Amino acid sequence: MPQNNEQNELEKQNFATLPIGENEDVEFSEELADEADRKAAQRAAQADQRAHEQQQE
């Protein structure tokens, strides 16, 4: 039961003041990547760039 209370408390916290994450710990192998993986990586990089620009405003 204590674990549920801790989890509920975390869910109630406002995380809006946390920094925007970049380059999260995700394993990626270029050798094993297919076209969809490359497009997803490109979209992620573009999203990171947009988030960084918004943060600078």
N, C-alpha and C positions, 0 to 999 in steps of 0.2 A: 503493500500500500504506500509506503513513503515515496517510492519511485513515481507513482502516479501523481502524487501531490507536487513533486519536483517538476514533473513534465507539465502539469497544468500551470504552474507558476511561470515556466518558460514560455508557454503559449500565450500567456497574458501580457508579457513584456512587449514594449514597443521597440521594434528593431529598426525603425526608420532612420535612426542616427548612425547605424553601422555603415562603414565604408562599402563602396561597391566592389565586389570581388572581381579580380582579374586573374587569369591564368590559374584557375583552380587545379588541384592535383588530379589530373586525368591522364591516364596512360594512353599514348597514341603512337602507333607505329606507321611511319610513312610507307614502309615496304608492304604492309598488309592493308593499307587504305585503298578503298575503291572510290569511284567518282562521287558517290553520295557522301562518303566521309570527307572528301576534300571540299565539297560544297558546304557541308555542315561546319567545317573548320573555318571556312571563309566567312560564313554568316556569323559565326561566333566572334571572329575578329572584328567584323563590322559592328556588331552589337556592343562589344567592349569599347570600341572607338566612340560610338554614339554616347554611351554611358559616361565615358571620360569627358567628353565635350560638355554634356549636360552638367556634370559635377563642377566644371570650371566656370559655369555661368553664375 
